[in-house]
């Protein structure tokens, strides 16, 4: 304990500074007698009263350990006393339940064990509350997992677009693929925003269908906002439906219109797409195109269902999605799932 010789004024001053500025507590445990000397702030970390005198035979620390950590912590301590890990350093981080407010805190121990393995004489060391550091590490780990998850999802979508996109020649293939990837890029901004606050369906319509706004009617007063996981699939569905309508349906004609309705229906969200004013439909398409394949893959991604009706006035589509997948909450719930 160089620099912390409590027998000197300089050592005591360094100890006071460590306690005051860094929240470090000190201990000196006599293994043979089972007694220990601790600085008073060690008890404050655990929410325990400070004993009237030192040394003490029992600190009450073990009783504060989180039940999920207690057995492993005892086993680690016993293994270090035996020398199972071939080291004289005792280093451990555990969760405790602070007795004053029942808050879960993270405490880190660092000590030096004296005496041979299996016959330790005493342990000198320090402990400190590292809750802020532990929670920051957990947030970083969560962020890394989320970034990896997002990246994998995006790569999977791009891979599907590459596989599903079809064209008669390379320039047409490039044009179609670029359109889908640009739609994906636009949607990413909404996905990022929805990670903090759910995205309004009207905002998604404005982002994906801006080019057709003069031909759209939207009724979506009763539809819940979308959580991050739902934004990308719904955006791709809207983009592909608009693209199909622009090529073969109502949006291919100057007088064409599309009416979009979205509402909550019990445990589901219903999305209706109704075209009118385009070229009359004589019969349903003979084969399923790339756009429809993309639409159906995204419907499955959200656990939804699709109903198509080829009416003389134009295509009518009704999509149903589980409320839990769209809004992140179960029926009757007020808040999105974390």
N, C-alpha and C positions, 0 to 999 in steps of 0.2 A: 504493500500500500504506500509506495513512495509518494511523498507530497501530502499524505493524509495521516501523518503521525500525530495522533490526537494528544500525545504527550507534550507537544510543542505548540506555542501560540500560532506559529505559521501554519501548522497542520490543521489546527482547529479552525482557523480563519478560512482555509481552503474548503474544509468540510461545510462550514456555514454558507459559503458562496455556492457550493454545489447543491445544497439543500434549498436555498432561497431561489436561485436562478434556473436550476435545471430539474428541480423536484426529485432529486436523488435522495434516497434513504439508505442508511448503512446498517449492517448487522454483523455481529460476531458471535457465532454459535459454538458452544462447547459440546462436542458430540458425546464425550464421556459422561458428563453430568446432565446433559439434556437441557441446559440453561442457555439463554441467549440475551445479548445486549443489542438493543435497536435504538435508532434515533426516533424521536416521537412521531415524525411525519410518516413513518412506515405504518403506524396504526391508523392514521388519517386516511391513507390510501384504501384501507380495507373497511373504513367506517367503524372502527373499534375504539373503545376508550383507551387512553394512555394509562398504563399501570403506574402506581405511585412510586415504584422504585425498580431499579435494575440490579442484577439480571432477573429475568422471569423464566419460569419453568414451562409456561405454555402461553402462546401468543393468540390462539384462536384463528390463525390464518388458514389452516387446513379446512376448517369448517366453512370458510367463505368461498372455497374453490367452487367453480361451476360444476354441477354434477357430471356433465359430459367430459370434463377435463380431469376430475379428481383421481380416478384410477390410474390413468396414464401418467399423471404428474408424480404420484407416489411411486410408481414403478420406475420411472426415470431417476428419481432421487435415490431410491434404493440401489439401482444399478450403478450409479456414480459412486456411492459409498463403497460398493464392492469392487469398483474398478473395472466393471464389465466393458466400458467403452475406452479403456486405456487412456484416461485423461485425468488431470487434477483440477480441471476447470468445471464448475457447475454453471450451466447456462440453460435457462428455460423460460419460455413465455407461456403464460396461462391466462385463462379467463376467471375472474372472480365475480361474486355478487356483493357489491358494497352494501354494508349493513345499514347505513343511514338512509339510503334512498332506493335500495334494491336495484341500482343501476349495474349493468354488466360492464366491467372494466377489464382491460388487458394489462397485466403486470409482467414485467420482465425481470428475472433474477440473473445476476452474474456474480459468481464467487470463486474463491480459490480454496481448495480442500487441502488440508495439511495432514500428514501422517500416511502410512502405507495403505494401499487398497485393502478393504476389509477391516481395517483398524484405524479409521480416521480419528484424528484428535479434535480438530475444530475446523470451522469454515468461516472465512472472512469475505464479505462482499457487499454488494449494493443491490437495490431494487428500485424500479421506477415505473410510473404509470405511462404506458405507451399506447393508450387507447387511440389518440389522434393518428399516430403513425399506422396502427393496425387497420383502422377504418379507411385511411387513405390508400393503403395497399389493397384492401378489398375493393375499393372503388376503381382503382387502376386495373385490377384483375378482371372486374366486371366489364370495364370499358374495352379491354383487349378482347374478351370473349365476344362482346357485342360487335366490335369491328370485324372480327374474324367471321362471325355469323353473317353479318351484312355482306361481306365480300364474297363468301361462299354462295349466298343466295343470289347475288348479282351475277356471278359467274355462271351459276346454273341457268338463270334466265337468259343470259346471252348465248349460252350453249344451245338452249332450246330454240332461240330465235334463228341461230345459224342452221339448225337442223330443219326447222319448219318452213323457213322462207324459201319460196320457189319462184322461178322466173324463167322466161324463154331465153334470155341471154344475160351476159355478165353485167352490162350497164343497168338493166332493169333490176337484176338481183341486188346490185349495189344501192340503187335508189330506194328499194323497198327496205333493205336492211338498215340503211342509214336513218330512214324515217322512224323505224322501231327503236333504234338505239337512242336517237334524240328524244323520243318520248320517254324512254327510260331515264335519261339524264334529267329531263325536266321534273320528272316525278321524284327524283332523289332529294330535291330541295324540300318537297312536302314531307317526304319520309323523315328527314332530319327534324323538321318542325314538329311532326306528329310524335316524335320520340319524347318531346317535352309536353306538348299540348295537342290533343286530338285534332285532326284536320277536318274542316267543314267540307261537306260534299260539294257545295256550290263552288268552293275554291278549286276543287279538283276539276270540276267541269270547266271553269274559266281557264285553267292551265292547259288542259288537254284538248279542248274543243274551241279555242279562241278563234280559229280560222273560220268557224261555221256559226259564230254567235248570232248572225242576222237570220239564221234559219232554225234556231233552237228556241224551244219553250221549256222552261224548267219549273217543276213544282216539287219542292222537297222541304217543306216547312217542318215536317214531322220526322225527318230522318236523323238518326244519331250521327255524331261526328265519327270519323274513322280513326282507328289506332294505326300506329306505324306499320304493323304487319299486313294491314288491309289496303293501305294506300297504293302500293305498287300493283297488286293484282287488279284492283278496280280501275286504276288508271289505264292499264294495258287493255282491259276489256273495252273501255270507252273509246280508246284510240282505234282499236281494230274495228269496232262497230261503225265508227265514223268513217274510217277508210273504206270499208265495204260499201257504206251508203254513198260515199263520194264516187265510187267506181261503178256501182250497179244499182243503187237505190235512190232515195229521195234527194240526197245531197248532190246528185249528178245533174239535177234540173234546177233552173233558176227559180222556179216556183215551189221547189220541194221544201218540206219542213219535217223536223223531228221533234216530237214531244217526249220529254224525259220526266218520269215521275218516280220518286223514291219515298218510301214511307216505312214506318215500323209496323209490323203485323205480329203481335204477340212475341214469340221467341225468334222471330225472323225479321230481316230487312228485305223488302220487295223493291226491285228496280225494274221499271217498265220502260221500254224503248219502242215508240210507235212512229213509223214513217208514213208520210202521205205526200202526194203531189209529184211523185216521180213517175217513171215509166210504168205502165200497168204490168203486174206480175201475172204471167200466163201459167207458170208452174215453178215449183221449187227448183233450185239448182241441181243439175245432174250429179255433181260431185262436190265434196266439201273442200273449200279452198284453204290456203295457208292461214288467212285471218281467222277463220272459224276454228281451226285447230288451236291457234294461240288462245282464242277466247275460252274454249272448252278446257284447256290446260289450266288457265287462271281460275276458272270457276271451280275446278276440282281442288285447286290449291287452297281456296277458302271454304271448301266443304259445301259448296252451293249446288243448285240445280238450275236447269235451263228449259224453258218452254218456247218453241218457235211456232209462229203461225204466219203462213204466207197468204195474206188477205189480198183481194184485188186492189185495195188502196195502198198497200205497202206492207213491208215487213213489220210484224209485231213480236217483240221479245219480252218475256217475263223471266227475271232471274230472282232466285231466293237464296239468301245467305243466312246462316245462323247468326243471331245477334251477338253471340259471344265472340265470333270470329271477326265480325264487322266492327263492333264498338268496344270489344275487350271486356264485356261484362255479361253476366248471366241475367236472364229475365228477372225483373224486380230489383236488380242491383242499381245503385245510384252512381257508383264510381267505376271507372275502368279498372281492369285487373292490373296489378303492378307488373 
